[in-house]
Amino acid sequence: MDATVIKTITLILYMGGDVTEHTAFEKISKCLKAKRTIERNLYKKSQAVRYACENKIVEVSKNGDGSSYIVRIVE
């Protein structure tokens, strides 16, 4: 499958300063809502974990069902 490079709002999980997970969102409001929900329910006690909504250039590809996923963060 072909990968495409796009600029999108990305919710990034940093653990110990390294990017561990990332998820794309169409709107900053949806990203911030997901971030608040996660911070309320998970990892609040750990100082080594940080979530951030950032505007990133990412490489995306399509799953078999047609949904998109981030392959890697380009910048």
C-alpha positions in Angstrom: 0.0 0.0 0.0 1.1 3.5 -0.7 2.0 5.8 2.1 1.1 9.5 2.0 2.8 12.4 3.8 0.3 14.9 5.4 0.2 17.5 8.2 -2.2 16.7 11.0 -2.9 17.2 14.7 -1.3 14.3 16.5 -1.7 13.1 20.1 1.7 12.0 21.2 2.6 9.9 24.2 6.1 10.6 25.5 7.6 8.2 28.0 11.0 9.1 29.4 11.3 11.7 26.6 10.8 9.3 23.8 7.8 9.0 21.5 6.0 5.8 22.4 2.6 6.2 20.7 0.8 8.6 18.3 -2.7 9.1 17.0 -4.0 11.5 14.3 -7.0 13.8 14.8 -8.8 16.1 12.4 -9.5 18.8 14.9 -7.4 20.2 17.9 -10.6 20.1 20.1 -10.9 16.3 19.6 -7.2 15.8 20.4 -7.4 17.9 23.5 -10.6 16.0 24.7 -8.8 12.7 24.2 -5.8 14.0 26.1 -7.9 15.2 29.0 -9.7 11.8 29.2 -6.4 9.9 29.2 -4.8 12.1 31.8 -7.8 11.8 34.1 -7.8 8.0 33.9 -4.2 6.9 33.2 -0.6 7.6 34.1 -1.4 10.7 36.2 1.0 9.5 38.9 4.0 9.1 36.7 6.2 12.2 35.9 8.0 10.3 33.1 4.8 10.2 31.0 3.6 13.2 29.1 0.8 13.6 26.5 0.9 16.4 23.9 -1.3 17.5 21.0 1.1 18.7 18.3 0.8 19.7 14.7 3.1 17.2 12.9 4.0 16.1 9.4 3.3 12.3 9.4 3.4 9.5 6.9 0.0 7.7 6.8 -1.2 4.5 5.2 -4.5 2.7 4.9 -5.7 -0.4 6.7 -7.5 -3.2 4.9 -10.8 -1.6 6.0 -9.9 1.8 4.5 -9.1 3.6 7.8 -5.9 5.5 8.0 -3.0 5.0 10.5 0.2 6.8 11.2 3.3 4.9 9.9 5.8 7.4 11.3 6.3 11.0 12.3 8.3 12.8 9.6 8.8 16.1 11.4 
